[in-house]
């Protein structure tokens, strides 16, 4: 397996397991959803630029989710869980 194949496989896995839709991931990464779809289905190879954009988008999504989880956690401190 070549480096390009490994990058493409990693991007395809990221698309399949992302906590957002393919379209949302593409929007956040600043790339075409059609291109991301073709990469996810291994019709074209992912470039290093596309892979980096997907990484950046997923990191931002993860940070947003972590911040939301912290907010929820803070809001429940001191509350009776039976209510």
N, C-alpha and C positions, 0 to 999 in steps of 0.2 A: 504494500500500500504506500503510495507516494504522500509527500507532505500535503499536497493539494487535496488528495483524497481524504486525508485525516481531518483537514480543516473543514472540508465540505461535510463530512460525517458529523463532526462536532456541531456545526451550525444546524444541520438537520435535526440532531438530537435536541438542541436548544429550542428550536421552533416547536418540536413535538411536546416538550415538557414545560414550556413557558406558561406562567400563570395568566397570560393575556392571549388574545387572539393573534393569529398571524398578521392580520391587518394592523392591529394596534402595535405589535412589535415592529413591524416595518415602518409605521409612521414615526414611532419614537426613535428608530435607528436612522431615519432620514433616507430610506431606500424604498424602492417600488415593492408593493406587496406581490406583484407578479414575479419579480425576480426572486424574492424570498420563497415563494411557492415553488418555483422551478428548482431552487437549491434544495428545499425540503424534500422534493421528490427526486432529487439527484439527476435532474435533466441538464443542469449546468453546475460548474464548480464555483464554490465560494472564493472570492478573492480575499486577500489579507485586509483590505479596506472594509469590505462587507463584514467580515468576521469581527473586526475591531468595533464597528458601529453596533453590531448585535450585542457584543460584550458590554459596551457603554450603556446601551438601552436596558439590558437586563440588570446591570448594577443599579441604575436609577430606579427601576421598578422594585428591586429588592430593598433599597433604602426607603422608598415610599411605604412599602409594606411593613418594614420594621418600625418606622415612625408611627404608623397607624396602630400597630400592635402595642407600642409603648403608651400611646394615648389611651387606648382602651384599658390597658393594665392599670395605669394611673387613676383612671376614672372609677375603677371598681374597688380600689383600696379603701377599706373601712366600711364597705357595704356588706350587708348580710346576704349571703348567696341564695337564701330561700325566697327572697323577694322577687 
